[in-house]
């Protein structure tokens, strides 16, 4: 299948090792989106950390033990995948804000990491975010 024939992902699934998996629509995230500035663009988006909190993923002082070996896998519709450690997304451990931004046309999602020096972990048409535990 040619990538050009793929449509935009219209939903974002948060799943894996979470208490409350959820699939978000574009309209649902638009309701609590706020501006996200990068060097070249301003997007409208939601912190990935906030979505993980809603899914019941341990954070801050509860982020310990087995959860210190947890990681986040974000996948785009084209199969492109990136990984973040759960701790690096938590403000008590790291300072790496990862945003689920609305695509420029408002018909899909993009993972945006404004403070990284390279945008290799930005994911176009992100459709799923899974929490996994390293073995």
PyMOL commands that set and color helices and strands:
alter all, ss='L'
color gray80, all
select helices_A, chain A and resi 3-5+26-30+48-54+60-62+65-69+87-89
alter helices_A, ss='H'
color red, helices_A
select strands_A, chain A and resi 11-16+22-25+34-37+42-47+70-76+81-85+99-102+109-112+123-124+126-133
alter strands_A, ss='S'
color yellow, strands_A
deselect
rebuild
show_as cartoon
